[in-house]
Amino acid sequence: MTDMDALARAYARFVALPWAGDLAYPQRVWTVVYPPRDERRLRARLAEFEIATTKSGHGWRQVDVTDAFAGWLGRHPYRDAYFEEPELLSGAALEDFDRYVQEAVVAALEDPAADENTAVALVGVGSLFPFSKVSRVLDGVGGSVRGRLVVFFPGERDGSNYRLLEARDGWNYLATPITDAKDAL
């Protein structure tokens, strides 16, 4: 059995558990943690996660932020200046990018088809690096999570500390982790 098989099985077991409705926002977020080198394997098998979700009686919606930076920059009024001088991409400009990503995630979470019985899968968060942090995106969408927000997270977890792409200091987050570990939920 591969690591991806174990991860898909751990997710299937977890999504089949009863969903409590009275949870705080951080408890409604699940992080499916996998090594960054397995990004393509995970994407090739996303349908298995969807099938496990619907088989357990829940809805599934997916939002992919892989191309978010290109979409944001392509529409930005100062895009030509940013291409000529990338150092002009200041903190304020990147805060605008954070809002752009948050709006895309909120749109999926607030879609009428995404109710309290729906898992909204967030994929492509590795592409946010180095322009944004997953923690900033999650902080901006909290009030919109009705069911579960499933963040497919290419990185590592140590306790409640997450590191995206194993490349930067992590952040401490209270989301429920799902891993391929034998002791996974």
N, CA and C atoms as an extended XYZ file, in Angstrom:
555
Properties=species:S:1:pos:R:3:atomname:S:1:resname:S:1:resid:I:1 pbc="F F F"
N         0.847       -1.181        0.000 N   MET     1
C         0.000        0.000        0.000 CA  MET     1
C         0.889        1.240        0.000 C   MET     1
N         0.575        2.209       -0.856 N   THR     2
C         1.347        3.438       -0.928 CA  THR     2
C         0.886        4.419        0.144 C   THR     2
N         1.691        5.473        0.328 N   ASP     3
C         1.308        6.527        1.262 CA  ASP     3
C        -0.013        7.178        0.840 C   ASP     3
N        -0.211        7.346       -0.459 N   MET     4
C        -1.445        7.962       -0.952 CA  MET     4
C        -2.643        7.052       -0.697 C   MET     4
N        -2.453        5.733       -0.795 N   ASP     5
C        -3.525        4.790       -0.451 CA  ASP     5
C        -3.902        4.958        1.014 C   ASP     5
N        -2.890        5.030        1.868 N   ALA     6
C        -3.141        5.178        3.301 CA  ALA     6
C        -3.829        6.504        3.607 C   ALA     6
N        -3.426        7.561        2.910 N   LEU     7
C        -4.047        8.868        3.124 CA  LEU     7
C        -5.515        8.849        2.693 C   LEU     7
N        -5.787        8.271        1.538 N   ALA     8
C        -7.176        8.183        1.055 CA  ALA     8
C        -8.024        7.347        2.006 C   ALA     8
N        -7.470        6.263        2.528 N   ARG     9
C        -8.219        5.430        3.487 CA  ARG     9
C        -8.462        6.164        4.796 C   ARG     9
N        -7.459        6.897        5.282 N   ALA    10
C        -7.625        7.677        6.518 CA  ALA    10
C        -8.716        8.720        6.329 C   ALA    10
N        -8.732        9.381        5.178 N   TYR    11
C        -9.769       10.370        4.897 CA  TYR    11
C       -11.139        9.710        4.834 C   TYR    11
N       -11.226        8.579        4.161 N   ALA    12
C       -12.513        7.886        4.037 CA  ALA    12
C       -13.062        7.497        5.406 C   ALA    12
N       -12.196        7.031        6.296 N   ARG    13
C       -12.642        6.689        7.661 CA  ARG    13
C       -13.113        7.947        8.393 C   ARG    13
N       -12.369        9.026        8.231 N   PHE    14
C       -12.677       10.243        8.973 CA  PHE    14
C       -13.954       10.910        8.476 C   PHE    14
N       -14.128       10.997        7.156 N   VAL    15
C       -15.303       11.676        6.613 CA  VAL    15
C       -16.579       10.913        6.931 C   VAL    15
N       -16.473        9.608        7.188 N   ALA    16
C       -17.646        8.782        7.495 CA  ALA    16
C       -18.121        8.936        8.939 C   ALA    16
N       -17.285        9.546        9.794 N   LEU    17
C       -17.700        9.775       11.179 CA  LEU    17
C       -18.827       10.802       11.219 C   LEU    17
N       -19.696       10.756       12.238 N   PRO    18
C       -20.761       11.763       12.340 CA  PRO    18
C       -20.175       13.172       12.454 C   PRO    18
N       -20.824       14.132       11.802 N   TRP    19
C       -20.383       15.526       11.831 CA  TRP    19
C       -21.181       16.285       12.885 C   TRP    19
N       -20.496       16.801       13.865 N   ALA    20
C       -21.155       17.647       14.867 CA  ALA    20
C       -21.439       19.003       14.231 C   ALA    20
N       -22.578       19.573       14.571 N   GLY    21
C       -22.956       20.850       13.979 CA  GLY    21
C       -22.565       22.058       14.803 C   GLY    21
N       -22.189       21.852       16.040 N   ASP    22
C       -21.950       22.982       16.945 CA  ASP    22
C       -20.457       23.242       17.166 C   ASP    22
N       -19.667       23.095       16.136 N   LEU    23
C       -18.225       23.272       16.265 CA  LEU    23
C       -17.805       24.698       15.944 C   LEU    23
N       -16.739       25.140       16.560 N   ALA    24
C       -16.138       26.417       16.218 CA  ALA    24
C       -15.477       26.296       14.849 C   ALA    24
N       -15.259       27.435       14.200 N   TYR    25
C       -14.702       27.430       12.855 CA  TYR    25
C       -13.427       26.603       12.722 C   TYR    25
N       -12.422       26.770       13.588 N   PRO    26
C       -11.194       25.984       13.374 CA  PRO    26
C       -11.431       24.473       13.404 C   PRO    26
N       -12.451       24.034       14.121 N   GLN    27
C       -12.745       22.603       14.186 CA  GLN    27
C       -13.480       22.114       12.945 C   GLN    27
N       -13.956       23.020       12.123 N   ARG    28
C       -14.618       22.664       10.868 CA  ARG    28
C       -13.619       22.568        9.714 C   ARG    28
N       -12.377       22.875        9.997 N   VAL    29
C       -11.325       22.808        8.978 CA  VAL    29
C       -10.536       21.520        9.174 C   VAL    29
N       -10.405       20.761        8.105 N   TRP    30
C        -9.589       19.550        8.111 CA  TRP    30
C        -8.399       19.803        7.195 C   TRP    30
N        -7.228       19.436        7.627 N   THR    31
C        -6.057       19.542        6.757 CA  THR    31
C        -5.596       18.133        6.395 C   THR    31
N        -5.622       17.853        5.118 N   VAL    32
C        -5.125       16.585        4.606 CA  VAL    32
C        -3.657       16.839        4.262 C   VAL    32
N        -2.769       16.323        5.106 N   VAL    33
C        -1.347       16.631        5.021 CA  VAL    33
C        -0.619       15.526        4.257 C   VAL    33
N         0.173       15.941        3.291 N   TYR    34
C         0.927       14.989        2.482 CA  TYR    34
C         2.237       15.642        2.049 C   TYR    34
N         3.240       14.840        1.706 N   PRO    35
C         4.521       15.406        1.274 CA  PRO    35
C         4.354       16.189       -0.039 C   PRO    35
N         5.021       17.320       -0.169 N   PRO    36
C         4.912       18.112       -1.406 CA  PRO    36
C         5.245       17.316       -2.669 C   PRO    36
N         6.125       16.355       -2.564 N   ARG    37
C         6.502       15.556       -3.742 CA  ARG    37
C         5.317       14.730       -4.265 C   ARG    37
N         4.263       14.583       -3.464 N   ASP    38
C         3.096       13.779       -3.853 CA  ASP    38
C         1.949       14.619       -4.413 C   ASP    38
N         2.205       15.887       -4.741 N   GLU    39
C         1.138       16.769       -5.229 CA  GLU    39
C         0.440       16.183       -6.461 C   GLU    39
N         1.182       15.744       -7.434 N   ARG    40
C         0.561       15.195       -8.650 CA  ARG    40
C        -0.194       13.907       -8.350 C   ARG    40
N         0.350       13.083       -7.472 N   ARG    41
C        -0.353       11.842       -7.102 CA  ARG    41
C        -1.686       12.171       -6.427 C   ARG    41
N        -1.649       13.159       -5.550 N   LEU    42
C        -2.883       13.542       -4.866 CA  LEU    42
C        -3.910       14.057       -5.868 C   LEU    42
N        -3.497       14.937       -6.742 N   ARG    43
C        -4.436       15.498       -7.727 CA  ARG    43
C        -5.018       14.414       -8.621 C   ARG    43
N        -4.213       13.429       -8.958 N   ALA    44
C        -4.705       12.329       -9.790 CA  ALA    44
C        -5.748       11.493       -9.056 C   ALA    44
N        -5.753       11.592       -7.740 N   ARG    45
C        -6.660       10.759       -6.946 CA  ARG    45
C        -7.709       11.563       -6.182 C   ARG    45
N        -7.891       12.831       -6.517 N   LEU    46
C        -8.901       13.644       -5.831 CA  LEU    46
C       -10.293       13.031       -5.930 C   LEU    46
N       -10.573       12.371       -7.029 N   ALA    47
C       -11.888       11.749       -7.192 CA  ALA    47
C       -12.154       10.721       -6.097 C   ALA    47
N       -11.115       10.051       -5.597 N   GLU    48
C       -11.302        9.088       -4.505 CA  GLU    48
C       -11.782        9.783       -3.233 C   GLU    48
N       -11.262       10.977       -2.991 N   PHE    49
C       -11.692       11.737       -1.814 CA  PHE    49
C       -13.141       12.199       -1.992 C   PHE    49
N       -13.481       12.611       -3.197 N   GLU    50
C       -14.862       13.004       -3.482 CA  GLU    50
C       -15.804       11.812       -3.320 C   GLU    50
N       -15.419       10.669       -3.842 N   ILE    51
C       -16.257        9.470       -3.742 CA  ILE    51
C       -16.452        9.078       -2.278 C   ILE    51
N       -15.381        9.123       -1.488 N   ALA    52
C       -15.494        8.787       -0.065 CA  ALA    52
C       -16.441        9.749        0.641 C   ALA    52
N       -16.396       11.010        0.249 N   THR    53
C       -17.257       12.026        0.867 CA  THR    53
C       -18.721       11.783        0.509 C   THR    53
N       -19.007       11.596       -0.771 N   THR    54
C       -20.400       11.405       -1.181 CA  THR    54
C       -20.935       10.049       -0.719 C   THR    54
N       -20.066        9.049       -0.678 N   LYS    55
C       -20.476        7.729       -0.196 CA  LYS    55
C       -20.889        7.781        1.276 C   LYS    55
N       -20.306        8.690        2.021 N   SER    56
C       -20.658        8.826        3.440 CA  SER    56
C       -21.857        9.749        3.648 C   SER    56
N       -22.479       10.197        2.555 N   GLY    57
C       -23.706       10.979        2.657 CA  GLY    57
C       -23.503       12.487        2.699 C   GLY    57
N       -22.337       12.954        2.308 N   HIS    58
C       -22.052       14.391        2.336 CA  HIS    58
C       -21.839       14.914        0.920 C   HIS    58
N       -22.052       16.211        0.779 N   GLY    59
C       -21.798       16.850       -0.505 CA  GLY    59
C       -20.321       17.173       -0.670 C   GLY    59
N       -19.931       17.467       -1.892 N   TRP    60
C       -18.533       17.781       -2.215 CA  TRP    60
C       -18.499       18.956       -3.179 C   TRP    60
N       -17.733       19.944       -2.857 N   ARG    61
C       -17.452       21.068       -3.749 CA  ARG    61
C       -15.942       21.235       -3.752 C   ARG    61
N       -15.409       21.780       -4.812 N   GLN    62
C       -13.960       21.926       -4.895 CA  GLN    62
C       -13.607       23.314       -5.393 C   GLN    62
N       -12.614       23.921       -4.770 N   VAL    63
C       -12.074       25.193       -5.239 CA  VAL    63
C       -10.562       25.017       -5.385 C   VAL    63
N       -10.066       25.375       -6.546 N   ASP    64
C        -8.649       25.205       -6.860 CA  ASP    64
C        -8.019       26.588       -7.004 C   ASP    64
N        -7.046       26.885       -6.173 N   VAL    65
C        -6.391       28.199       -6.192 CA  VAL    65
C        -5.023       28.148       -6.883 C   VAL    65
N        -4.768       27.092       -7.624 N   THR    66
C        -3.478       26.942       -8.291 CA  THR    66
C        -3.149       28.141       -9.167 C   THR    66
N        -4.101       28.623       -9.925 N   ASP    67
C        -3.866       29.732      -10.847 CA  ASP    67
C        -4.274       31.086      -10.277 C   ASP    67
N        -4.502       31.157       -8.983 N   ALA    68
C        -5.005       32.390       -8.383 CA  ALA    68
C        -4.050       33.568       -8.581 C   ALA    68
N        -2.759       33.344       -8.380 N   PHE    69
C        -1.829       34.470       -8.520 CA  PHE    69
C        -1.810       34.984       -9.957 C   PHE    69
N        -1.780       34.090      -10.923 N   ALA    70
C        -1.797       34.500      -12.327 CA  ALA    70
C        -3.084       35.248      -12.661 C   ALA    70
N        -4.219       34.758      -12.160 N   GLY    71
C        -5.494       35.426      -12.394 CA  GLY    71
C        -5.547       36.810      -11.782 C   GLY    71
N        -5.051       36.918      -10.551 N   TRP    72
C        -5.037       38.210       -9.863 CA  TRP    72
C        -4.107       39.192      -10.580 C   TRP    72
N        -2.894       38.745      -10.866 N   LEU    73
C        -1.916       39.632      -11.490 CA  LEU    73
C        -2.351       40.029      -12.901 C   LEU    73
N        -2.941       39.102      -13.638 N   GLY    74
C        -3.393       39.400      -14.997 CA  GLY    74
C        -4.465       40.466      -15.059 C   GLY    74
N        -5.240       40.621      -13.991 N   ARG    75
C        -6.306       41.620      -13.948 CA  ARG    75
C        -5.878       42.907      -13.233 C   ARG    75
N        -4.707       42.883      -12.634 N   HIS    76
C        -4.279       44.011      -11.805 CA  HIS    76
C        -3.911       45.219      -12.678 C   HIS    76
N        -4.348       46.417      -12.288 N   PRO    77
C        -4.046       47.603      -13.103 CA  PRO    77
C        -2.547       47.919      -13.203 C   PRO    77
N        -1.747       47.452      -12.247 N   TYR    78
C        -0.305       47.723      -12.279 CA  TYR    78
C         0.507       46.508      -12.731 C   TYR    78
N        -0.147       45.574      -13.398 N   ARG    79
C         0.544       44.336      -13.773 CA  ARG    79
C         1.799       44.591      -14.597 C   ARG    79
N         1.756       45.531      -15.542 N   ASP    80
C         2.931       45.789      -16.375 CA  ASP    80
C         4.101       46.282      -15.525 C   ASP    80
N         3.806       47.143      -14.583 N   ALA    81
C         4.862       47.645      -13.689 CA  ALA    81
C         5.413       46.514      -12.829 C   ALA    81
N         4.548       45.611      -12.362 N   TYR    82
C         5.004       44.480      -11.543 CA  TYR    82
C         5.877       43.524      -12.365 C   TYR    82
N         5.542       43.346      -13.629 N   PHE    83
C         6.378       42.497      -14.477 CA  PHE    83
C         7.753       43.125      -14.708 C   PHE    83
N         7.760       44.435      -14.879 N   GLU    84
C         9.031       45.122      -15.108 CA  GLU    84
C         9.883       45.190      -13.847 C   GLU    84
N         9.227       45.412      -12.718 N   GLU    85
C         9.941       45.530      -11.441 CA  GLU    85
C         9.191       44.734      -10.368 C   GLU    85
N         9.447       43.432      -10.283 N   PRO    86
C         8.713       42.583       -9.330 CA  PRO    86
C         8.834       43.033       -7.875 C   PRO    86
N         9.918       43.729       -7.537 N   GLU    87
C        10.075       44.200       -6.160 CA  GLU    87
C         8.999       45.219       -5.771 C   GLU    87
N         8.249       45.736       -6.743 N   LEU    88
C         7.145       46.645       -6.444 CA  LEU    88
C         5.955       45.922       -5.815 C   LEU    88
N         5.965       44.604       -5.888 N   LEU    89
C         4.903       43.829       -5.240 CA  LEU    89
C         5.079       43.945       -3.732 C   LEU    89
N         4.546       44.982       -3.184 N   SER    90
C         4.713       45.285       -1.764 CA  SER    90
C         3.742       44.488       -0.912 C   SER    90
N         3.889       44.654        0.374 N   GLY    91
C         2.976       44.003        1.311 CA  GLY    91
C         1.530       44.386        1.065 C   GLY    91
N         1.290       45.665        0.745 N   ALA    92
C        -0.079       46.123        0.496 CA  ALA    92
C        -0.663       45.449       -0.742 C   ALA    92
N         0.127       45.310       -1.789 N   ALA    93
C        -0.353       44.643       -3.007 CA  ALA    93
C        -0.661       43.185       -2.716 C   ALA    93
N         0.189       42.551       -1.931 N   LEU    94
C        -0.033       41.135       -1.628 CA  LEU    94
C        -1.206       40.938       -0.670 C   LEU    94
N        -1.522       41.943        0.137 N   GLU    95
C        -2.748       41.859        0.949 CA  GLU    95
C        -3.964       41.835        0.038 C   GLU    95
N        -3.892       42.573       -1.064 N   ASP    96
C        -4.961       42.548       -2.057 CA  ASP    96
C        -5.072       41.150       -2.668 C   ASP    96
N        -3.937       40.506       -2.902 N   PHE    97
C        -3.951       39.127       -3.405 CA  PHE    97
C        -4.601       38.192       -2.382 C   PHE    97
N        -4.269       38.369       -1.094 N   ASP    98
C        -4.900       37.551       -0.046 CA  ASP    98
C        -6.416       37.669       -0.126 C   ASP    98
N        -6.907       38.901       -0.255 N   ARG    99
C        -8.359       39.122       -0.348 CA  ARG    99
C        -8.936       38.436       -1.587 C   ARG    99
N        -8.209       38.490       -2.678 N   TYR   100
C        -8.640       37.844       -3.920 CA  TYR   100
C        -8.827       36.341       -3.705 C   TYR   100
N        -7.857       35.711       -3.068 N   VAL   101
C        -7.946       34.268       -2.803 CA  VAL   101
C        -9.080       33.994       -1.810 C   VAL   101
N        -9.160       34.797       -0.762 N   GLN   102
C       -10.225       34.617        0.225 CA  GLN   102
C       -11.603       34.703       -0.431 C   GLN   102
N       -11.772       35.660       -1.342 N   GLU   103
C       -13.058       35.810       -2.022 CA  GLU   103
C       -13.402       34.570       -2.852 C   GLU   103
N       -12.400       33.972       -3.486 N   ALA   104
C       -12.649       32.759       -4.270 CA  ALA   104
C       -13.087       31.606       -3.365 C   ALA   104
N       -12.436       31.483       -2.218 N   VAL   105
C       -12.781       30.411       -1.281 CA  VAL   105
C       -14.157       30.676       -0.668 C   VAL   105
N       -14.419       31.912       -0.284 N   VAL   106
C       -15.720       32.265        0.300 CA  VAL   106
C       -16.841       32.000       -0.709 C   VAL   106
N       -16.603       32.303       -1.978 N   ALA   107
C       -17.628       32.046       -2.998 CA  ALA   107
C       -17.982       30.559       -3.040 C   ALA   107
N       -17.000       29.695       -2.930 N   ALA   108
C       -17.279       28.256       -2.911 CA  ALA   108
C       -17.986       27.848       -1.630 C   ALA   108
N       -17.563       28.415       -0.502 N   LEU   109
C       -18.169       28.066        0.785 CA  LEU   109
C       -19.610       28.558        0.894 C   LEU   109
N       -19.902       29.698        0.268 N   GLU   110
C       -21.243       30.285        0.368 CA  GLU   110
C       -22.139       29.920       -0.801 C   GLU   110
N       -21.649       29.102       -1.697 N   ASP   111
C       -22.472       28.612       -2.793 CA  ASP   111
C       -23.682       27.918       -2.177 C   ASP   111
N       -24.881       28.137       -2.709 N   PRO   112
C       -26.071       27.495       -2.137 CA  PRO   112
C       -25.967       25.973       -2.061 C   PRO   112
N       -25.170       25.366       -2.926 N   ALA   113
C       -25.009       23.909       -2.897 CA  ALA   113
C       -24.068       23.446       -1.789 C   ALA   113
N       -23.376       24.371       -1.135 N   ALA   114
C       -22.425       24.024       -0.064 CA  ALA   114
C       -23.058       24.340        1.288 C   ALA   114
N       -23.822       23.403        1.788 N   ASP   115
C       -24.502       23.613        3.066 CA  ASP   115
C       -23.701       22.999        4.213 C   ASP   115
N       -24.339       22.845        5.371 N   GLU   116
C       -23.650       22.307        6.558 CA  GLU   116
C       -23.303       20.824        6.432 C   GLU   116
N       -23.757       20.201        5.358 N   ASN   117
C       -23.457       18.792        5.124 CA  ASN   117
C       -22.484       18.613        3.942 C   ASN   117
N       -21.772       19.674        3.602 N   THR   118
C       -20.892       19.660        2.438 CA  THR   118
C       -19.445       19.871        2.833 C   THR   118
N       -18.573       19.112        2.213 N   ALA   119
C       -17.131       19.322        2.344 CA  ALA   119
C       -16.679       20.147        1.144 C   ALA   119
N       -16.069       21.280        1.414 N   VAL   120
C       -15.495       22.113        0.356 CA  VAL   120
C       -13.997       21.849        0.357 C   VAL   120
N       -13.513       21.280       -0.725 N   ALA   121
C       -12.099       20.923       -0.842 CA  ALA   121
C       -11.321       22.095       -1.414 C   ALA   121
N       -10.262       22.475       -0.728 N   LEU   122
C        -9.385       23.556       -1.170 CA  LEU   122
C        -8.080       22.930       -1.641 C   LEU   122
N        -7.834       22.996       -2.937 N   VAL   123
C        -6.610       22.429       -3.510 CA  VAL   123
C        -5.770       23.534       -4.144 C   VAL   123
N        -4.489       23.241       -4.304 N   GLY   124
C        -3.591       24.187       -4.943 CA  GLY   124
C        -2.960       25.187       -4.011 C   GLY   124
N        -3.034       24.961       -2.685 N   VAL   125
C        -2.501       25.967       -1.751 CA  VAL   125
C        -0.985       26.088       -1.830 C   VAL   125
N        -0.295       25.087       -2.347 N   GLY   126
C         1.148       25.198       -2.506 CA  GLY   126
C         1.533       26.318       -3.457 C   GLY   126
N         0.662       26.646       -4.404 N   SER   127
C         0.960       27.704       -5.368 CA  SER   127
C         0.848       29.101       -4.759 C   SER   127
N         0.338       29.194       -3.550 N   LEU   128
C         0.262       30.498       -2.883 CA  LEU   128
C         1.636       30.973       -2.422 C   LEU   128
N         2.541       30.027       -2.210 N   PHE   129
C         3.890       30.348       -1.762 CA  PHE   129
C         4.679       30.939       -2.915 C   PHE   129
N         5.387       32.010       -2.756 N   PRO   130
C         5.704       32.801       -1.565 CA  PRO   130
C         4.849       34.050       -1.425 C   PRO   130
N         3.749       34.146       -2.169 N   PHE   131
C         2.966       35.371       -2.215 CA  PHE   131
C         1.986       35.522       -1.055 C   PHE   131
N         1.584       34.413       -0.485 N   SER   132
C         0.603       34.435        0.594 CA  SER   132
C         0.892       33.284        1.541 C   SER   132
N         0.149       33.253        2.605 N   LYS   133
C         0.225       32.163        3.575 CA  LYS   133
C        -1.159       31.530        3.692 C   LYS   133
N        -1.177       30.243        3.820 N   VAL   134
C        -2.441       29.533        3.974 CA  VAL   134
C        -3.173       30.056        5.214 C   VAL   134
N        -2.420       30.355        6.267 N   SER   135
C        -3.046       30.844        7.497 CA  SER   135
C        -3.807       32.144        7.256 C   SER   135
N        -3.280       33.037        6.420 N   ARG   136
C        -3.988       34.300        6.138 CA  ARG   136
C        -5.260       34.038        5.351 C   ARG   136
N        -5.197       33.104        4.424 N   VAL   137
C        -6.397       32.769        3.660 CA  VAL   137
C        -7.459       32.191        4.589 C   VAL   137
N        -7.062       31.252        5.430 N   LEU   138
C        -8.023       30.620        6.337 CA  LEU   138
C        -8.601       31.617        7.331 C   LEU   138
N        -7.769       32.528        7.816 N   ASP   139
C        -8.269       33.548        8.750 CA  ASP   139
C        -9.365       34.405        8.120 C   ASP   139
N        -9.303       34.590        6.807 N   GLY   140
C       -10.272       35.444        6.132 CA  GLY   140
C       -11.547       34.756        5.687 C   GLY   140
N       -11.643       33.431        5.855 N   VAL   141
C       -12.830       32.730        5.370 CA  VAL   141
C       -13.636       32.079        6.493 C   VAL   141
N       -13.175       32.197        7.711 N   GLY   142
C       -13.751       31.480        8.846 CA  GLY   142
C       -15.251       31.556        8.994 C   GLY   142
N       -15.818       32.731        8.874 N   GLY   143
C       -17.251       32.888        9.081 CA  GLY   143
C       -18.111       32.244        8.009 C   GLY   143
N       -17.509       31.809        6.937 N   SER   144
C       -18.271       31.246        5.822 CA  SER   144
C       -18.331       29.725        5.814 C   SER   144
N       -17.591       29.067        6.695 N   VAL   145
C       -17.561       27.598        6.702 CA  VAL   145
C       -18.815       27.086        7.412 C   VAL   145
N       -19.680       26.426        6.636 N   ARG   146
C       -20.897       25.863        7.221 CA  ARG   146
C       -20.751       24.377        7.471 C   ARG   146
N       -20.173       23.680        6.527 N   GLY   147
C       -19.939       22.239        6.677 CA  GLY   147
C       -18.512       22.003        7.116 C   GLY   147
N       -17.668       21.552        6.174 N   ARG   148
C       -16.245       21.338        6.446 CA  ARG   148
C       -15.438       21.942        5.314 C   ARG   148
N       -14.321       22.550        5.662 N   LEU   149
C       -13.347       23.028        4.689 CA  LEU   149
C       -12.182       22.053        4.749 C   LEU   149
N       -11.943       21.341        3.651 N   VAL   150
C       -10.892       20.325        3.592 CA  VAL   150
C        -9.729       20.923        2.811 C   VAL   150
N        -8.655       21.249        3.512 N   VAL   151
C        -7.490       21.874        2.895 CA  VAL   151
C        -6.477       20.781        2.569 C   VAL   151
N        -6.208       20.589        1.288 N   PHE   152
C        -5.193       19.632        0.865 CA  PHE   152
C        -3.853       20.356        0.955 C   PHE   152
N        -3.049       19.941        1.927 N   PHE   153
C        -1.890       20.700        2.393 CA  PHE   153
C        -0.571       19.994        2.089 C   PHE   153
N         0.171       20.469        1.084 N   PRO   154
C         1.468       19.868        0.779 CA  PRO   154
C         2.543       20.409        1.720 C   PRO   154
N         2.821       19.664        2.731 N   GLY   155
C         3.797       20.126        3.712 CA  GLY   155
C         3.936       19.111        4.816 C   GLY   155
N         4.141       19.628        6.008 N   GLU   156
C         4.289       18.736        7.158 CA  GLU   156
C         3.611       19.348        8.369 C   GLU   156
N         3.365       18.485        9.331 N   ARG   157
C         2.709       18.895       10.569 CA  ARG   157
C         3.485       18.303       11.733 C   ARG   157
N         3.685       19.134       12.737 N   ASP   158
C         4.290       18.689       13.990 CA  ASP   158
C         3.394       19.217       15.104 C   ASP   158
N         2.577       18.333       15.652 N   GLY   159
C         1.576       18.794       16.613 CA  GLY   159
C         0.559       19.640       15.880 C   GLY   159
N         0.367       20.876       16.340 N   SER   160
C        -0.548       21.776       15.639 CA  SER   160
C         0.213       22.809       14.819 C   SER   160
N         1.489       22.567       14.577 N   ASN   161
C         2.304       23.466       13.768 CA  ASN   161
C         2.409       22.903       12.343 C   ASN   161
N         2.021       23.717       11.363 N   TYR   162
C         2.021       23.310        9.966 CA  TYR   162
C         3.077       24.096        9.195 C   TYR   162
N         3.776       23.415        8.284 N   ARG   163
C         4.756       24.068        7.423 CA  ARG   163
C         4.437       23.743        5.967 C   ARG   163
N         4.053       24.764        5.214 N   LEU   164
C         3.730       24.604        3.803 CA  LEU   164
C         5.003       24.349        3.010 C   LEU   164
N         5.003       23.321        2.210 N   LEU   165
C         6.123       22.964        1.342 CA  LEU   165
C         7.419       22.763        2.118 C   LEU   165
N         7.323       22.578        3.406 N   GLU   166
C         8.489       22.378        4.269 CA  GLU   166
C         9.498       23.504        4.086 C   GLU   166
N         9.032       24.690        3.672 N   ALA   167
C         9.951       25.735        3.238 CA  ALA   167
C         9.957       26.979        4.110 C   ALA   167
N         9.092       27.102        5.046 N   ARG   168
C         9.050       28.318        5.838 CA  ARG   168
C         8.617       27.987        7.254 C   ARG   168
N         8.781       28.978        8.120 N   ASP   169
C         8.292       28.787        9.469 CA  ASP   169
C         6.803       28.499        9.393 C   ASP   169
N         6.369       27.614       10.210 N   GLY   170
C         4.982       27.219       10.171 CA  GLY   170
C         4.101       28.116       11.003 C   GLY   170
N         2.861       27.726       11.096 N   TRP   171
C         1.940       28.442       11.950 CA  TRP   171
C         1.194       27.428       12.787 C   TRP   171
N         0.768       27.874       13.926 N   ASN   172
C         0.063       27.020       14.866 CA  ASN   172
C        -1.417       27.128       14.546 C   ASN   172
N        -2.046       25.997       14.242 N   TYR   173
C        -3.427       26.035       13.823 CA  TYR   173
C        -4.191       24.878       14.437 C   TYR   173
N        -5.441       25.094       14.711 N   LEU   174
C        -6.246       24.105       15.415 CA  LEU   174
C        -7.085       23.221       14.499 C   LEU   174
N        -6.804       23.224       13.218 N   ALA   175
C        -7.560       22.377       12.298 CA  ALA   175
C        -7.344       20.911       12.639 C   ALA   175
N        -8.277       20.083       12.208 N   THR   176
C        -8.168       18.647       12.424 CA  THR   176
C        -7.289       18.060       11.334 C   THR   176
N        -6.162       17.450       11.704 N   PRO   177
C        -5.273       16.888       10.677 CA  PRO   177
C        -5.716       15.492       10.241 C   PRO   177
N        -5.521       15.212        8.971 N   ILE   178
C        -5.714       13.874        8.422 CA  ILE   178
C        -4.413       13.528        7.712 C   ILE   178
N        -3.767       12.468        8.167 N   THR   179
C        -2.480       12.081        7.589 CA  THR   179
C        -2.513       10.605        7.241 C   THR   179
N        -1.434       10.143        6.629 N   ASP   180
C        -1.348        8.718        6.299 CA  ASP   180
C        -0.739        7.909        7.425 C   ASP   180
N        -0.490        8.536        8.568 N   ALA   181
C         0.135        7.844        9.702 CA  ALA   181
C        -0.782        6.730       10.207 C   ALA   181
N        -0.170        5.715       10.743 N   LYS   182
C        -0.948        4.582       11.261 CA  LYS   182
C        -1.870        4.978       12.398 C   LYS   182
N        -1.473        6.028       13.132 N   ASP   183
C        -2.300        6.455       14.252 CA  ASP   183
C        -3.254        7.572       13.859 C   ASP   183
N        -3.417        7.808       12.551 N   ALA   184
C        -4.317        8.873       12.071 CA  ALA   184
C        -5.746        8.543       12.465 C   ALA   184
N        -6.544        9.596       12.546 N   LEU   185
C        -7.960        9.430       12.901 CA  LEU   185
C        -8.702        8.648       11.859 C   LEU   185
